[in-house]
Structure formats: C-alpha cells, structure tokens
Amino acid sequence: MSQQFISVEESLKKHLPEEDRKEVFRILYGRELPELDLTVGATNPLNLELKGYSFSAELEGLRPPRRVRVGLIQNSIVLPTTEPIAAQRDALLSKIGQIIGVAHVNGVNIICMQEAWNMPFAFCTREKHPWCEFAESAENGPTTVFLQELAKRYNMVIVSSILERDEDHGDTIWNTCVVISNSGKVMGKSRKNHIPRVGDFNESTYYMEGNLGHPVFETQFGKIAINICYGRHHPQNWMMYGINGAEIVFNPSATVGGLRLFLFHSSYDA
C-alpha cells in the first residue's frame, strides 16, 4: 500500500535534491523564511500541525524594532452535520479554545480564525436551512462571549469570522469578522464586501455585500484589517485597507479546492 499523501511541500522535500527544492520553493513562495521553533505540548491530543516563519524588516534609525507574533488557524469540524446546531458549535468552540491555548504557549499576540470557523462550510450548498441557524450576534453572541474571556486571559487580540445575525436590522445575515482586543472588549467588526457568484456557487443566498467599508483597528500590537475571503481577488480592497493605515491585513477564507483554483485563475486573467 502506498504511503498517505501529506502535502505538496512534503512530497517536494522527499523527491527533489535540496538545491532544486530551494529553487522550486523560491518560485512558488518567494524567499525562504527561517522556521520558528514551536511546541504543541507533550501529547498533542488534537493532532495539530504547527508551522511558523519569521519575517524580518529593515531596521529604522529612530524607532526601536517591534516584534509581533501572528497566528492563523485552519480547522475541521468536530461533530457530524446531522447533530444539533448548538452541539456542533459548542464542540468547535471547545476545539478552538484548546488551539488558542497552544498559540498562547507559543507567544502569539494576534490570532485569526478561518472564515465562518464555528460552523461547517455550508455556503456551497445554497441551502439556508439549517445553516443560517448558526448565525449569531457579533457583539454578544455565544462565540464572541467565549472568545472575549480567552482574549483577556491570554493577552491576545482575536479575529473571529462568523455568520452574523444583525438583530438591530431585521435579523439581516452578514459574513462578518469580529475583532476582540487583548483586554477582552469587542473593538468592532468588518464585513465581507465582495460576494462570489460563480456558477452554482452563489453566497448571496445567505448574505449580501457588507456595508462597513474598509475599517482598520488600532490594537496594542499594530493596526489590523480583515479582507474576508473573496475580497482578496479585488486589488482595490487591499489598497483601501492600506490607505486607511493597516499594517497587517488578514484574509480569513474557507472554500473548496476546485472553485478556489477557478477564482484565482479568473483573478490572474483580469
């Protein structure tokens, strides 16, 4: 029986001579970055895969260097999608809570989850029921309340992408990122401002383009912004976050492989 395929990177490392591998990685990813020494603990019960890299910048003459450690989480669901909605959500909260704890041990200052991390990736189904039941308040929903305690405990800024139910405006549904400061307070939110409509994949079944513009949040660790998923294909999005002063722009995303490749090819062609 053939060995299980792990990743393209691991396959290239295994089959290419070192000098060839370095050149291929340079073409694919740019300059090679030093890897960070990270720990998942003695047992790693969640079977986490950790990767960390160091990005350096040219030193300035008048200001001391500032070091910020950023964490990104890509996760799978825990329970089958046939289980009750609350049980599915709570299982994911528990799992991500443990992962954030690992991030804290590794010195993370700002952490960002994948798009709509506290629910299955349901947007490809074009079915509202039961998936819209996962929608909740950005300010005081159970996911935000759960993360507020972790942000304060770990002195960590948390960027949480959820399906938002805007209770003040007729329960309108939005694709939203909530920014929680390291004090545990909600700093604000950013909404997805470009919606994919590609063949049968049409997210306007659930929500429309956001109405909050391109907000930037001044945290203790830097000025951050969130360009949610499909917004990455629109250069003006990145430009506006930069004009508004962002130093770090996150791109939380969750999609399916074939569609993702089509969207990227469309962007390159444009």
N, C-alpha and C positions, 0 to 999 in steps of 0.2 A: 504494500500500500504506500502511495506517495505521501510525503510529508505535507502537513497542512500549510497552505499559503498564508503568510503573516502579513506582508506588505511589499510594495514595490521596492521601497528603500532597503528592506532586509534582503530581498532577492538580489538586488544590485550589489550589495555588500558581499554576498556569498559568491557570486559568479563573475564579478569583474576584478581584474587586478587593481590594486589600491590607487595607482596613478590614474587609471581610466575612470575608476569610480569617482574620484575627486573632480575630474573634469565634467563628468555627467551631472554630478550634483551641482556644480557651479552653473552649468547651463540651465538646469531645472529650477534651482532655488537661489541663485546668486552666490555671493561669497560664503564660504564655510564659516560657521559660527562656533565658538567654544561651547561645549556642553556643560550644563550645571550638574553638580553632584546632588541629586535629590533622593529622598527616602520615603518609602511607603509604609515603614514600620516593619516589625518582625514577621508578621503573619500575612499581611495583605489579603484580608478576607474578601474584599470586593474585586480582587484580581485586576487592580488598576495598572494601567500602562502610563508611566510618567516620562515626559520629555521636557527638558529645559535648555534654553540657549541664552547666551549673553550678547547683547547688542551694545557696542561702545559708540561713543560720540567724541568729537574733537573737544578738548578742554578749552574753556573760556579763560580770558585773562583776569577778569574781575570777580566772577561769581564762582563759588566752590561747586564741584560736581554734585549732582543729585542722582541717587540710585533708587530706582523704583522697580519692584518685582511684580510682574503682572501674571495672573493665572487665567487659563481658559479651560472650560470643562465641556467635553462632548460625552454624552451618556446614552445608555439604552434604558428602555422601560424595565420595570420590575415585575409587575403582575400582568396576566393576560388582559386584553382589552374587553373581555367579557365580564370582568369583575366590576363591582360597583365603582362609580366615579370617585367617590371620596376615598375609597381604599386604594385605588390606583394612584391618586395624587399623594396621599399620605405616605405610601411606600416610596415614591420618588423623593419626597421631602426628606425622609429618613436617609436614603442613599446619598443624596447630595449633601446633606448635613455632615455625613462622615467624610465625604470627599473634601469639603471645605475645611474640615479639621486637619486633613493631610496637607492642604495648601497652607494653612497657618503654621504647621510644623516646619514647612519649607520656606517660610518668610514672605509669603505673598502679601502684597499691600492692596491690590485691586484685583478682583476676580469677576469674570464674566461667564455666564452660562450660555448654552446653545439656545437657539430660537424656540420659544414655547416649550421649555425644558420640562415643565411639570405636567406634561400630558403626552400621549402618543402623537406621532407625526400623522395627523389626520387630514391635513389640508389637501392631500392628493385624492381624497375620496369623494369630494364635492357633496358630502352628507353633513347636514347641520346637526342632526340628532345621532348619537348623544354628545357629540364632541363639543358643542357650544356650552354644555353644562360645566365644562372645565373653566369657563370664563369667570373672572372674579375682579373685585375692586383692586385697582393699582395701589391705592393708599392704605387700605385696611383689610384687604383680603387675607385669607389664611397663609398664603405663600409669602406675602410681604411681611406679615407679622412674624412668621417663623424666621425669616432671614434677618429681620431687624435685631433680634436677640443675638444671632451669630455675628453680625457685623460689629456690634458693640463688644461682644465677648472677645473677639479676635482682633479688634482694632483694624478692621478691613473694610474697604469700600466694596460693595456688592452690586453688580449689574445683573438684573433678573428680567429675562424676557418671558412675558406671559400673554395669554389671551385675556384682554381687559374687558370687563363689563362696566361701562360708564353709567352708573346708577343715577347720576345727575342729569343725564340727557337721554332719557327713554331707553336705558339699557343697551345703548349702542355698543357694538363689539369693535374693538381695535386690536391690532397687533402692536404691543407696547413693551418697552423696556423701562423698568423701574430702577432708579439709581438711589441706593441706600448708603448714607455716609458711614464712616467708621465710628460715629457716635451712636449709630442705630436709627437716626432720623431719615425719613424719606426726603431726598433733595429735590426730586421731581421725576419727570418721565419724558420719554421720547417715543414717538410713534412711527411705524413703518410708513414711509412716504412714497414708495413705488410698489405697485402690486403686479405680480406676474399674471399674464393672461396668455398662455401658450397651449394651444390645442384644448385638450380636456382639462388641463391644469389651470384653474381659474380661482384665485384666492378671494375674488370679490364675492364669492358665495358666502364668505364669512365676515369680511370687513372691507372697508374702502381705504383709500389713501389717507394718511394721517393729516392732522391739521395744526401741528405744533411747530412746523418749520424745522430748523436745524439747531436745537438747543445745545449749549455747552455747559458742563457742570464743573465748577471750580472746587475740587476736592483737596484734602490735605496733601495728596501725593501727586497732584497735577490736574490740568484741565482736560476733561474727557468728554467724548461724544459717542453716540451709537448710531451707526449706519446699518439698519437692520436688513439682513439677507439680500433680497433682490436689489436693494439700493446700491449695492456695490457695482452694478453694471452701468451706473449713471455717473460719469465723471463730475458733473456739476454738484452732485451730492457731496463728494469728498471736498471739492473746492469750497463749498459753503461752510462746512464744518471748520475748515482751515481758516477761512476769513473770519469766522466767529471766535477764533482763538484756541481751537482744540489742539492739544499736544499729543494725545493718544485717541485714536478713533477705533472703536470695536465694531466687528461685523458678525454678530451672532447669527448663525444660519443652521437650518436643518432642511435637507431636501433629499431627493432620490438621485442616484448616480447618473442614469441616462439623461434625465431632464437637466441636471446641473451642467453636463457637458454641452448640451444643446444651447443653453443660455450663455455659457462662456463663449462658444463659437459665434453666437449672434453678436455678442459684445465686441469680439475681435473684428468681425466683419464690418461693424458700424464704425 
